[in-house]
Amino acid sequence: MPRTVWLLVVARAINRLGAFSLPFLTVLIGTEFGAGTTTAGLVSAGFGLATIPSRVAGGRLAGRIGRRRTIVLGLVGCALAQLGIAAAGSLAAVAVFAVLLGLSFELYEPPSQALIADAVGPADRVRAYGALNAALAVGGTGAGLIAAGLGRWDLRWLFVVDALTCLACALTLRLALPADGPRGPYAARGDGNDGGAGGDGDAGGDDGPVRPWRDRGLWAMFTSGTAFALVSMQIVMALPLTLGHRGLRPADAGLLFTASAVTVVATQPALRLRRLAALPDPAAMALGYALLAAGLAGYAMARGLPAFLAATAVLSVGEMLVLARVLGVVAGLAPPGGTDRYLAAYGISWGIATVAAPVTATQLLERAGAGTLWAATAALCLALAAAQPLVVGPLTRGFPVRSGAGGPAS
């Protein structure tokens, strides 16, 4: 794959090494400041609400000031906000810095995802996004272990180490990515300013204005993607709390996140197995959702750490299958020069989920218990599995054949 893809892959692995603080934000609020579960959920929801304008700004800034500058700005902003959380002396201060973290958190995603989409072309996007997911998993193997260790000592240090890895990632990409031009590094190709995420709103690519929200296909993916993001964020937010409810250490969630990362790395070659790679996008994503449902049902029944580990391994494979396909489908819907804006629009689904997940997870946990929380989430995944042929099928007819579909496993 092109050098740009590998640079982003390596940098994300560095960043992911410290990306373990967010799942413990609710735990920090409860243990350090004596706040209840509902209050902790509302603070986390404030973070999630702030990620929505952050994602939109990331798409627009990519064309206005350049993709590299936007990526670096987002990472540095995350680092400063996390240091603020670590040093905060009151719940109000934590809430303020959590919102500032949300405002910086998603600036990185639209330009980085668009760089990958533009670098490899439609036929290779599954492999490229799969490599990115594997990099996140490689970093996650260390992240979970660090979280499990530091979480037993002082939760504030989780945010300090996370901030340091954000700065390391920012420096790596600042030095290694191509320099931005006057209005973005890809303006000449029409990706940045003439229809990219950071255009002037109606600036178009080669086929006219880019207006993602007028695309019914994007709306279909956005609706399905919001439900998927809600599932993913509930896992992140509720797993430490669930362990506490089941008599285990909340910090042991770090071990489960490590197990998830190891599973993704170990099964990554499966993406290139002949039968799996040749699956149409709707079938592959339906399989992923079904595995997610099976793993979440395991969480509903688990009582000891080994059962949680087994369930985590199953759902991690499912999540990998969905993530490897979904961004490629969205990028394939975009007109020439519109990749950034389509990915930025789709990514708002994660902001909505990050707002909703702390509230839904904590309320279900408090009122109905952990078993009901995870059973309901598993049922949502089964519904998503059934819906994929209807949602994704009509959108992917005519997409390029996936590279590696007929090749050997590697």
N, C-alpha and C positions, 0 to 999 in steps of 0.2 A: 504493500500500500504506500501511498505518497508520504513524503517526509512530514508534511503538516499533520497528517492523521496520527503518526507515531509520536510527534511532539505533544499533541493534545492528550494522547493515551498516557504517556509517561507523566505528564504534568498532573493529570487527574488522579493517577495512582499516588503521587506525592500528597496531593490535597486530601485524598480519601483516607490516608494514613491517620489523619487527625479528625476526620469527620464523624466523631462519635458523641459529640456533646449534646446535640439536639434531643435525642431520646431521653436524656437525663435532665432536661430543663424543668419538667414538671416535678421530678424527684427533688431537685435542688430547691425549688420554691417551697416545697413542703417541709423538707428537713432543715433548711437554713432559716426560714422565716416563719415557720409554723402555719402556713396557709393551708386551707382545705383543698380537697381534690378539685372542687368546682372552680375555685380561684385559680389554681394552677392551670386548669384547662382553658380558662379565659385568657390568661397571659399568653399561653401558647397559641391560642386562636388569634390574638393580636399580631403575633409574629406571622402567622399564616396569611392574615388579611393584607399585611404589608408586602407579601411576596407577589401579589397580583399586579400592582403598579410597577413593581420591580421587573417582572417579566416583560411587560409592555415597554418599559423604558429601555431594557436591554435590547429589544428589537429595534427601537428607533435610534438609540445611541450608536448602534453598530454601523449605521450609514452616515450619521452626522459627524461623529468623531473618529470612526474606524473600529474595526472589530478587535484589534489587539488592545487598543486603549480601553475599550469597554470591558474586556475580560479582566485586565489589570485593575481597573477601577472597582469592579465588583469584588474581586478577591481581597483587595486592600480594605475596602469598606467592611467586609465580613470580619476581617482580623481585628479592626478597631472596635467593632461592636462586641465581639466576643471577649476582648480584653476588658471592656466596660462591664459586661456581665460578671466576669471573674472578680472585679474589684468593687462591685456594687455593695453598698451598705444597707440598702433598704429594698423592700418589695417594689416600691414605685420606681426606683432606679433600674431594677432588673427589667421591669415592664417597658421602660423607655428604651433601654438598649436592645431588648428583644424585638421591638418594632424597628429600630434602626438596622438590626441584623436582617430582618425581613426585607427592608427596602434595598439592601445590597445583595441579598442571597441569590436572586435569579438573574442579575445582570449578565452573568457569565454564560448562561445556557443558550440563548438564541444565537449569538455569534459563534460559539464553539460548535454547536450542532450543525449550523449552516456551513461552517468551514469544512466539516467532514462530508456533508452531503455534496458540496460543490467539488471537493477534491477527488472523490471516487466515482461519481456518476451513479445512476439509478441501479444498475445491475449488481453493484458491489456493496450496496449500503447495508445489507443484512450483515455481511462479514465485518464491515467497518464499525458499525454500531455494536456488534458482538464483541469486537476487540476493546471498544471503550468500556462496555459492561464488565469485561474480564479485568481490565485495569482497575476499575472501581472495586472489584472483588479482591484483587491482589492487595490493594491498599487496605481493604476492609479486614483481611485476615489479621494484620497487625493492629488495626484500629480497635477491633473487639478485645484483643488481649490487653492493650493499653488501657482501654476503658474499664475492663474488669479489675485491673490492678489499681489504677488511680482512683476509681470509684470507691474502693474500700478505704482509701486514705483521705482524699478531699475532693469533692465533686467540682470545686472551682478550678482545679488544675486541668480538668477535661477541656474547659474553654480556653485556657492559656495555650495548651498544646495544639488545640484546633486552630487557634489564631496563628501560631507559628507556621503550621503547615500551609495555611492560606497564603502567608507572605512568601514562603518558599516556592509555592506554585506560581504566584504572581511574578516573582523574579525570573523563574525559569522561562515562562512564556514571554515576558518582556524582552528577554535577551534572544530567544530562539525563533519566535514567529516573525514573518516578514513585516517590515515597517508599514504603518498605515500611510496612505497617500493623503493629499489635501482633504479629501472627503471620504476616506475609507480605502482600503487596499484593493477592493474589487470593483471600484467605480467604473473602470473601463469596460468591464464585462457586464455591467448592469446589475450586479448582485447587491451592491451596498446602497448606492444612492438612487439608482434608476430602477427601483422596484424591490430592493432588498428590505430587510427589516427596518432599516433606519431611514428609509426614504421620507419624503415630506408628507406622507399620508396617502397621496394619490399618485405619487411618482411611480411610473410603471416600468416594466421590463420591455422586452421586445414585443410583447403582445398587448400592450396597453397597461392601464392602471391595475395595481395589485390591491384587491379588496377582499381579504380572506373571509370576512364575516358575511359576505354575500354568497359564499360557496356552500351549498347544502351538504356536500361531501365532508367538508371540514366540520360542519356542525354535527354531523353524525359521529365522526371520530372524536370530537370534543366531548360529546355527551357520554360516549362509552369510556373515553379516557378519564373523565372526571370520576366515574365510578371506580375505575382501576386505581387511580391515584388515591382515592379515599381508602381503599383496601390497604394499599402500601403504607400510607401515613398512619393508619390505625395500628398496623403492626409496629411501626417505629415508636409511636406514642404510648401504646397500651401494653406492650410486652414487659417493660420493667415493672409497671404497676401490677400486671397479672402475676408475675413471679412473687411479688410481695404478698398478694392476696392468697397465693397457694403455699405460703410459708417458706419461700426461697428468698435468696438475696436479690434485690433489684439489680445490683451490679452484675449478676450472672447473665443479664441480658447481653452484656459484652461478649460472653462466650457463645451465645446463640448467634449473634451477629457475625462472629468469626466463623462459626460453623456454616452459616449461610454463604459467606464469601468463599470458603474452601469448596463448598459444593458447586458454586458457579464456576470457579476456576477448573475444577476437576471434570465438569461436564461440558465445558466450552467446546471441545472437539466434536461433541455430538451435533453441534449446529451444522457441521459439514458432512455428516453421514448422509449417504445417498438418499435414503428414504425420507429423512427428516428435512433435508435441504430442499427436496423436490416438493414438499407439501405446499399447497397454496397458502397465502397469508391467512385467510379465514380459518382454515383447518388447523394451522400451527398455533394460532392465537386461541382457538377454542380448546385445544389440548392444554395450552398453558394455563388457562383459567380453570380447567377441570383439576389440574394438579394443585393449583392454589387452593381450591375448595377442599381437596383432600387434606392438605397440610393444615389448614385452618380448623377443620373438624378435629384434627389431632390435638390442636391447642385447646379446644373446648373440653377434651377428655383428659388431657395430660395432668399429672399430679407431681411427677418427679422430673429431674433434669434430663435423664435419658429419653423420656417420652417427648419432652420439648425439643430435644436435639433431633430426633427422628422426624418430627413434624416439620421442623425448620428446613431440613434437607429436602423434603418433598415440595414444600411451597416455593423454595428457592429455585428449583428447576422450572417450575411453572412461571415464576416471575421473569426468569431469564428468557423463556420462549416468547413471552409477550413483548418484553422490552426490545428484543432483537428485531422484531418486525414492525412495531407500531410507528417508530420515527421514520422508517423508510416509507411506510404507507403515506404518512402526512407529507413528507418531502415530495413524494411522487404526485401529489395533488396540486402542488404549487406551479404556477406558470413560470416561464423564464424570468429570472431575476426576483422571484418572490419567495424563495426558500426561507429567508430569515423571518419574514413577516408571518408566514404560515406556521412555522415552528414556534414563534413567539406567541401567536394566537392560541395554538393548541396547548402550549405550556401553561396558560392561565388555569387550565384544569387542575394543575398541581397546587396553585395558590388557593383555589377554592377548597380543595381537599385538605390543605394544611390549616385552613380556618375551621373547617367542619370537624376534622378528625379528633382534635383534643376535646371538643365538646361532646360529640357522639360517643367517643370511647369512654370518657370519664363518667358521663351520665349513665350509660348502659352498665358500666362496671359497678357504679354505686347502687343503682336501682334494681338491676336484674342479675348481676354477677358475671364472672368471667366466662362461664360456660355459655350463657346466652349471647354475650358479646361476640364470641368467636363463631358460634353456630350461625348467627345472623350474617356475619361477614362471609362465611362459607356459602350460605345460600345466595348472597349477592354474586359471588363468583360463578356459581352454577348458572345463574340467569345470564351473566355475561358470556359464558361459554355457549349457551344456546343462541345468543343474539349475534355472534360473530358472522355467521354466513349471511345474515340479513344486513348487517351494518357494513362489513368490510368487503363482502363478495362483490357487490355492484361497483365498488370503487376501484378494484384492482384488476378488473378485466382489461387486458391490453398492456399491463405493466410488463417491463422487460423480465426475461427469464433470469432467475437468481444465479449468480456465478457460483460454481461449486456444486450445483444441484446434481450434476452427474459425476462429480469427482470423488475421489476416495476420501475417507475420513482422515483428518490430520490433527 
